Amino acid sequence: MNIKSLISVFALFFICSMAVSPLFAAEESAVDRDARMSWWREARFGMFVHWGLYSGLAGTWEGKPVGTKGGMEWIQQRVKADTDTYAKSAIPLFKPAPDFAKEWAKLAKDAGCRYIVFTTKHHDGFALHDSKISDYDAGSVLKRDLVKEIVDAARGEGLRVGFYHSVIDWHHDQYEYAKSKQLPHPLKGKPYPNGERSHSKYLDYLHGEVAELLSNYGKVDVVWWDYSAQDFQGDEAWRAFDLMNLVRGKQPGIIMNNRLFRCKEAGWASMGTDGFIPNLESKYGDFITPEQHIPATGMPGVDWETCMTLNTTWGYSDHDKAWKSDEVLIRNLVDIASKGGNYLLNIGPQGDGSVTPETINSFRAIGAWMKVNCDAIYGTTASPFKSLAWGRCTQKKMADGKTRLYLHVFDWPTDGKLIVPCIASKPQKAFLLAGGKTLEASSGGNKITIAVPPAAPDKIASVVVLDFEGTPEIVE
Ligand code: FHN
């Protein structure tokens, strides 16, 4: 066999071996998976950002409010505008200020967020990066790479970076929206304006855009896919497994959500955003994504993240004033952590990238609480108790083998006695997390009674810490 034939045999072998994605041919071990997920599980709290062309429209179309609640990032679909009509109105109002991203990153950092997930492209199809395969992108329209600006700002504050990416695309002229009755599209029910479409061509574009995003911006920590329907999902809709392998091939340690699929194996029982179930086979993603909901009993054995808005819209709206109180936001963070989940709290910046005063005040309030109490959130796991009348509990295995219980008291006792039920163990130590004041604790009759000061250290959630030798005995 001459040298040329030998080289072509090796080349063919190499190409074939690449074709089976050797990176993921072997099952990932539980130990490797835990190592890959560890920063995310420890983080517990992230900032979600919905920002794009819709942000400049601010929930207004042809001078009138489109509505006072609900997702105004869907405005193109709400007004049934074709992509050219939508872009013509939206682009002149989308004028990012020079350092917009630095404001987001500092707000997230100061609030105690450990990661930021932002829309690289939402359903309207406008890409925030400088794409070589699209002219409906920030590079072509604004001569800027907004993804780079956001990534640089986030990393400047030490935040992990996540890319939200919509597989739904209301701009691309090969996206076959008629394939799904359940997925939204501004032109749904109408014939394709450009005649025959080839969804496969759209998928080549989708995979090409994702390849650009996962190749050109350094280490990416999360991909937040959005979203599939029961009647259109997975390989049929997105070439999902190829897409996930593409991402993992470029970013081996990356974490991905479950939204390329909408089936029971991927944690979904229905189309409702509350239609999630505690079930996730790892090939469908790394975590399930309850939206605007906190699972009543958490999701034992499954990684999960609740995403929520500050008001009722993901994208900015001039007309949505239904801002959640600081108490609701902080108690949501505590409740989610006490059930073993992550909290992805959304901001919807305006067309220039600026953040509203209400958003700033909310994140600053959370930051003030986290400044004192973050040990009771970061790196904790779910409560060992079924329920506690006065609040929630998180827990942590300490380096010395001790177990630390963080009692988050919403309703501070008026008689100076905090009762912890259903526990047969005596704590070695009890103290206030705020300031460290030691507290007297007595145990007996499967409960612990803690003498607490008359005034709660925090009006929203005060943390009392109990340290135990080994694992406390819970007697539900
Ligand atoms: O349709 C989107 C919506 O606009 C928003 O991005 C949320 C965030 O989780 N995801 C989809 C609805 O589930």
Residues whose N, C-alpha, C, O or C-beta is under 5 A from the ligand:
A	BS01	FHN	G71 E73 D226 E291 C307 W314
